[in-house]
Amino acid sequence: MKKLTLQVEGMSCQHCVISIEGALKEIGVEGKVDLGSNTVDVTYDEEKITLDSVKEAIEEQGYDVD
């Protein structure tokens, strides 16, 4: 399992947390949002999911991933 922290811009409230964590869960990725640091800790299986897929799931919710 791959674990990493992504910097995400545009998050400001609990709705953002629910939106991002829900989108990641839909593609089989465990995600934990930290609004204070504007980051998302993700854990995923590199054999099933690509980093680009993880970023795309977040970006589709309207946020920018660095």
N, C-alpha and C positions, 0 to 999 in steps of 0.2 A: 504494500500500500504506500502510496506517495502522499506526503504531508507537506503543505506549504502555506504561506501567508501571502495573500494578494492585497494590494492597495486598491481601494475602490473609492471613487469620487462621486458625490451626489447624494450620499445617504444622510438622512437627518432625523428619522423618527422610527418608531416601532413598526410602522407599515413597511418601511424599507427593509427592516430585518426579516419580517415575515415573507415579503416578496422574494428576496434573494435566497433565503434558506429554503423556501418552498420550491423555487425553480431548480435549485441544486439537487434537492431530494428527488425531484421528478426524473433526473437523469442518472440517479444512483450515486450521488456525491454527498458526503457528509460535510455540511458547512456551518460555521459559527461566526456570526457577525459581531464585531466590536465597533459600536458607533463612536466611542471616544477616540479611537485611533484610526478610524476609517479603514479598517481592514476586515478581511474575511479569511479565517483559517479553514482550509479545505483538506479533506482526506478522500482519496479516490484510488481505484485500481487502474494503473497505467495500461494494463492489458485490455481493458474494456473502454476506458474513457481517455480522451486526449486533453491536454491543458487547454487547447484552443476551444474544445467543447465546453469546458468549465467557464472560460472567459465569455464565450458566446451566450451561455445561459444567463449570466449576470448582465451582460450588455443588452440582451433582449428585454430586460426589466427596466431599462432606461438609465443604467449607470455606466460610468467609464472605469475600465480596469487598466491599471498600469502594469 
